[in-house]
Amino acid sequence: MPWYAWLILVIALGSIVGSLLMLRDTAKKLPLTEEQLKRIHERNAEQDAKDNRER
């Protein structure tokens, strides 16, 4: 492969890795209240029960 093909390949991979690292660094947890967490856990339990009934 010619040198410029390697250069394009390295730039593309660097761009992908750099974007993923930047995305990881800027990700933040959602601040949820206790009531919201409780509702989420209840819905997850309901969906798990529904999935188990369907099997």
Secondary structure, DSSP 8 states (H G I E B T S, - for coil): --HHHHHHHHHHHHHHHHHHHHHHHH-------HHHHHHHHHHHHHHHHHHHHH-
